[in-house]
Amino acid sequence: MTATAQQPQSTTPAQSPRSDYFNLNIKGLRYLSNIRQVNAPTGTFISCVINALSGATDNPSYVRFDVTVAGKEASSLINRCQKAVDEDKKVLLGFTLSHPSTDIFTLNKGEHAGEQRVSLKARLIKVDWVKIGQEMVFKAEKTDSLPPQNGAAQPSYAENSF
C-alpha cells in the first residue's frame, strides 16, 4: 500500500482552492468475478468482486473486495473481461485499488441469517495486465505490477542490503 499527500497548488482568484488529501492505494494480483452494471440515481457504473491474493505463493489467502470501477480505461478493460467471467474462466489481473473502506452488512438467508459481516470496498482505478487462463491478453504500456511467472525466481538484493 502507498499513501501520498498531495500539496495544494497556488491559485488565482478565478480558480477554486484545492484541498490537501491523502491517497491510499493497494496494488496486487486478483481474480475477477461478478461483473455487473449498477444503475444509481447519480448514473450507471460498473461494479465487480475481486479476490486479491495475499501471503505465500505456495499457499495464498484471498481477500475479497467489492469494487466500483473508476475511469474509462479500467471500465473498458473490465467490460472486455465479462464474457470470460461469465464462462467461469480464471481471469487474473494486476491492479491498483484506491480509497479502501469497510461496510457492515447483515446476512438475510441461510443458517447464518441475522449475523453481521464486514465487507471491504474500494475503487478499481488501474488495470496493469489481464491473464485469462495462462494467456496474457492485455498488458499496459507502462505497468506498475508484474504478472506471476512460472517457476521460482531467485531474489536479487541491493549490494548494501541489511
Contacts in CASP RR format, 6 or more apart in sequence:
PFRMAT RR
TARGET T0000
AUTHOR 0000-0000-0000
METHOD contacts of the structure
MODEL  1
MTATAQQPQSTTPAQSPRSDYFNLNIKGLRYLSNIRQVNAPTGTFISCVI
NALSGATDNPSYVRFDVTVAGKEASSLINRCQKAVDEDKKVLLGFTLSHP
STDIFTLNKGEHAGEQRVSLKARLIKVDWVKIGQEMVFKAEKTDSLPPQN
GAAQPSYAENSF
1 24 0 8 1.000
1 25 0 8 1.000
1 26 0 8 1.000
1 27 0 8 1.000
2 23 0 8 1.000
2 24 0 8 1.000
2 25 0 8 1.000
2 27 0 8 1.000
3 22 0 8 1.000
3 23 0 8 1.000
3 24 0 8 1.000
3 25 0 8 1.000
4 22 0 8 1.000
4 23 0 8 1.000
4 25 0 8 1.000
5 20 0 8 1.000
5 21 0 8 1.000
5 22 0 8 1.000
6 18 0 8 1.000
6 20 0 8 1.000
6 21 0 8 1.000
6 22 0 8 1.000
6 23 0 8 1.000
7 20 0 8 1.000
8 17 0 8 1.000
8 18 0 8 1.000
8 19 0 8 1.000
8 20 0 8 1.000
9 18 0 8 1.000
11 17 0 8 1.000
11 18 0 8 1.000
23 98 0 8 1.000
24 98 0 8 1.000
24 99 0 8 1.000
24 100 0 8 1.000
25 96 0 8 1.000
25 97 0 8 1.000
25 98 0 8 1.000
25 125 0 8 1.000
26 52 0 8 1.000
26 96 0 8 1.000
26 97 0 8 1.000
26 98 0 8 1.000
26 100 0 8 1.000
26 122 0 8 1.000
27 94 0 8 1.000
27 95 0 8 1.000
27 96 0 8 1.000
27 97 0 8 1.000
27 144 0 8 1.000
27 145 0 8 1.000
28 52 0 8 1.000
28 53 0 8 1.000
28 94 0 8 1.000
28 95 0 8 1.000
28 96 0 8 1.000
28 145 0 8 1.000
29 52 0 8 1.000
29 53 0 8 1.000
29 92 0 8 1.000
29 93 0 8 1.000
29 94 0 8 1.000
29 95 0 8 1.000
29 145 0 8 1.000
29 147 0 8 1.000
29 148 0 8 1.000
30 50 0 8 1.000
30 51 0 8 1.000
30 52 0 8 1.000
30 53 0 8 1.000
30 65 0 8 1.000
30 92 0 8 1.000
30 93 0 8 1.000
30 94 0 8 1.000
30 95 0 8 1.000
31 50 0 8 1.000
31 51 0 8 1.000
31 53 0 8 1.000
31 62 0 8 1.000
31 90 0 8 1.000
31 91 0 8 1.000
31 92 0 8 1.000
31 93 0 8 1.000
32 48 0 8 1.000
32 49 0 8 1.000
32 50 0 8 1.000
32 78 0 8 1.000
32 81 0 8 1.000
32 85 0 8 1.000
32 91 0 8 1.000
32 92 0 8 1.000
32 93 0 8 1.000
33 48 0 8 1.000
33 49 0 8 1.000
33 50 0 8 1.000
33 51 0 8 1.000
33 85 0 8 1.000
33 91 0 8 1.000
34 48 0 8 1.000
34 49 0 8 1.000
34 85 0 8 1.000
35 46 0 8 1.000
35 47 0 8 1.000
35 48 0 8 1.000
35 78 0 8 1.000
35 79 0 8 1.000
35 81 0 8 1.000
35 82 0 8 1.000
35 85 0 8 1.000
36 46 0 8 1.000
36 47 0 8 1.000
36 48 0 8 1.000
37 44 0 8 1.000
37 45 0 8 1.000
37 46 0 8 1.000
37 47 0 8 1.000
38 44 0 8 1.000
38 45 0 8 1.000
38 46 0 8 1.000
38 47 0 8 1.000
45 68 0 8 1.000
45 69 0 8 1.000
46 68 0 8 1.000
46 69 0 8 1.000
46 75 0 8 1.000
46 78 0 8 1.000
46 79 0 8 1.000
47 66 0 8 1.000
47 67 0 8 1.000
47 68 0 8 1.000
47 69 0 8 1.000
48 67 0 8 1.000
48 69 0 8 1.000
48 78 0 8 1.000
48 124 0 8 1.000
49 64 0 8 1.000
49 65 0 8 1.000
49 66 0 8 1.000
49 67 0 8 1.000
50 64 0 8 1.000
50 65 0 8 1.000
50 67 0 8 1.000
50 93 0 8 1.000
50 95 0 8 1.000
50 124 0 8 1.000
51 62 0 8 1.000
51 63 0 8 1.000
51 64 0 8 1.000
51 65 0 8 1.000
52 62 0 8 1.000
52 63 0 8 1.000
52 64 0 8 1.000
52 65 0 8 1.000
52 95 0 8 1.000
53 60 0 8 1.000
53 61 0 8 1.000
53 62 0 8 1.000
54 60 0 8 1.000
54 61 0 8 1.000
54 62 0 8 1.000
54 63 0 8 1.000
55 61 0 8 1.000
57 148 0 8 1.000
63 120 0 8 1.000
64 119 0 8 1.000
64 120 0 8 1.000
65 97 0 8 1.000
65 100 0 8 1.000
65 120 0 8 1.000
65 121 0 8 1.000
65 122 0 8 1.000
66 119 0 8 1.000
66 120 0 8 1.000
66 121 0 8 1.000
66 122 0 8 1.000
67 97 0 8 1.000
67 121 0 8 1.000
67 122 0 8 1.000
67 123 0 8 1.000
67 124 0 8 1.000
68 121 0 8 1.000
68 122 0 8 1.000
68 123 0 8 1.000
68 124 0 8 1.000
69 75 0 8 1.000
69 78 0 8 1.000
69 123 0 8 1.000
69 124 0 8 1.000
70 98 0 8 1.000
70 123 0 8 1.000
70 124 0 8 1.000
70 125 0 8 1.000
71 125 0 8 1.000
73 126 0 8 1.000
73 127 0 8 1.000
74 124 0 8 1.000
74 125 0 8 1.000
74 126 0 8 1.000
74 127 0 8 1.000
77 127 0 8 1.000
77 130 0 8 1.000
77 138 0 8 1.000
78 124 0 8 1.000
78 127 0 8 1.000
80 130 0 8 1.000
80 138 0 8 1.000
81 91 0 8 1.000
81 130 0 8 1.000
81 132 0 8 1.000
84 91 0 8 1.000
84 132 0 8 1.000
85 91 0 8 1.000
89 132 0 8 1.000
89 133 0 8 1.000
90 132 0 8 1.000
90 133 0 8 1.000
91 130 0 8 1.000
91 131 0 8 1.000
91 132 0 8 1.000
91 133 0 8 1.000
92 130 0 8 1.000
92 131 0 8 1.000
92 132 0 8 1.000
92 133 0 8 1.000
92 147 0 8 1.000
92 148 0 8 1.000
93 127 0 8 1.000
93 128 0 8 1.000
93 129 0 8 1.000
93 130 0 8 1.000
93 131 0 8 1.000
94 127 0 8 1.000
94 128 0 8 1.000
94 129 0 8 1.000
94 130 0 8 1.000
94 143 0 8 1.000
94 145 0 8 1.000
94 147 0 8 1.000
95 124 0 8 1.000
95 126 0 8 1.000
95 127 0 8 1.000
95 128 0 8 1.000
95 145 0 8 1.000
96 124 0 8 1.000
96 125 0 8 1.000
96 126 0 8 1.000
96 128 0 8 1.000
96 144 0 8 1.000
96 145 0 8 1.000
97 122 0 8 1.000
97 123 0 8 1.000
97 124 0 8 1.000
97 125 0 8 1.000
98 122 0 8 1.000
98 123 0 8 1.000
98 125 0 8 1.000
99 122 0 8 1.000
99 123 0 8 1.000
100 120 0 8 1.000
100 121 0 8 1.000
100 122 0 8 1.000
101 120 0 8 1.000
101 121 0 8 1.000
101 122 0 8 1.000
102 118 0 8 1.000
102 119 0 8 1.000
102 120 0 8 1.000
102 121 0 8 1.000
103 118 0 8 1.000
103 119 0 8 1.000
103 121 0 8 1.000
104 116 0 8 1.000
104 117 0 8 1.000
104 118 0 8 1.000
104 119 0 8 1.000
105 116 0 8 1.000
105 117 0 8 1.000
105 119 0 8 1.000
106 114 0 8 1.000
106 115 0 8 1.000
106 116 0 8 1.000
106 117 0 8 1.000
107 113 0 8 1.000
107 114 0 8 1.000
107 115 0 8 1.000
107 116 0 8 1.000
107 117 0 8 1.000
108 114 0 8 1.000
126 140 0 8 1.000
126 144 0 8 1.000
127 138 0 8 1.000
127 140 0 8 1.000
128 139 0 8 1.000
128 140 0 8 1.000
128 143 0 8 1.000
128 144 0 8 1.000
128 145 0 8 1.000
129 136 0 8 1.000
129 138 0 8 1.000
129 139 0 8 1.000
129 140 0 8 1.000
129 143 0 8 1.000
129 145 0 8 1.000
129 147 0 8 1.000
130 136 0 8 1.000
130 137 0 8 1.000
130 138 0 8 1.000
130 139 0 8 1.000
131 137 0 8 1.000
131 147 0 8 1.000
136 147 0 8 1.000
139 147 0 8 1.000
END
